[in-house]
């Protein structure tokens, strides 16, 4: 079995805590926004927003489905549903096959039944008695 190896692997370098620069910047922006919102909301609602935003961040960035994280999966699915699709079908010409399958009709011959011929007297019983008695016929 042969495997294809891609020539260019796109890998982003991990900077801190297994996060790339992009993910680290998003987490920093979430932290700054939550810090500002802390002064405008009560404590219970702020804690709820913290757990929700951090949970969504980790869900979108670390959960993988089919080798893609959830954020990439959602963007690809939205692009698929929102773009127009054109389906074309071209009939391909059939090439002549070297083997040609032909079904032949089975010809059934009607054979007329020949009536049986009965001999007036059978010589079979006489032959049997010759065999049984070694060629001597015994008269009854």
N, C-alpha and C positions, 0 to 999 in steps of 0.2 A: 504494500500500500504506500503510495507516495503522498506526501503532504506539501502543500504550497506554502512557502515562507514569504511574507510580504517584505519588500525591500526597505520601505520606510515605516518604521514604527513611531507613531506620535506618542511621546511620553513627556509629560510635564514633570519637572523636578519638584520634589517635595521639599518644602522649606522648613516648616515646623509642625510637629504633632501629626505628621502624615498628611498635611494640607498643602496644596499648591498655592501659588501666589494669588490666583483668582479666588479660591475658596477662602483664603485667609483675609483677603480684602472684603469679601462679602460678610464674613463673620465679624470683622471690625466695624463695618457699617451698621450691622444689626446691633452691636454693642453700643455704639454711639447713639443710635436712635432710641434704644431702650433706656440709656442714661438720661437723655433729654425728656423722654416721656415719663420718667420716674417722678419728676417734679410736678406733673400735671394730673396724675391719676392716683387713686388711693392704693394702699399696699396690696390688697387682695387681687385687684384687677391687674396690677403691674406684675405680680408673680405669675398670674395666669398667662399674660402676654410673653413673659420671659420663657416659661416652659414651652409654650406653643411655638414661638419663633425658633428657639434652639432645637426643639424636636423636629420641626419642619426642615430646618437647615441640615441636620444630620440625615433625615430621611431622604431629602432630595440629592444629597451628595454622596452618601455612603451605601445606600441600598442599591444593588445592581440586579437588573433583570435582563437576561440574555447578553451580558457583557456591557450593557449600557446603564448609566445611572438613571434614576427616575426622571430627573429634569430633562435629560436628552431624549428619553423615551417619550415624554409628554410633548416636547417640541416636535419630534418627528411624527407623532400621531396627529397633532394639530395640522402640520404641514400636509400630511397625507389627506386628511379630510377636507381641507380648505382649497387644495389645488384642483384644477380641472384635469380629468383623465380622459385620454382618447384611446379607445380600443380599436385597433385595426386588424382585419383578418384578410390575409391574402391566400387564395387557393393555390396550392403548389401543384405543378404538373406531375402526374404520376409517370414514373419511368417504367419501361417494359421489364417485367420480371423474367428471369431466365427460365423459371418453372411456371408453366401454365396449368392451372388446375381446371380440369374439365369433368363435369359429371355426365356420365353416359346413362341413358335410359336403359333399364334392364328389360330386355325382350324376353317375355315369357312365352314359351312354346306350349301350345295346347296339344296334348297327346290324347288321342282317342283311345279309350279302353278297348282292348282286344278281348272278345269273349273267350272264356276258358273252354278248351276242348276236352271232353271226357271220353276216355277209351271205353268201349263196351265191356271189355274184360281186362282187368289189370294183370300184368305179368309179374308184378312186384311180389305178390305172396308166394309165387312159385320160386322166385329167386331167393327169397328169405328161407324157405325150407331147404333149398340146396345148400345154403351157407351153414345153416344150423346143423344139419346132419352130415356134413362132409360130402355133399354131392349126391347122396342117396335120398330119393324122395320116398316118403312113406305115404302110402295110400290110406286114407281114412275110410 
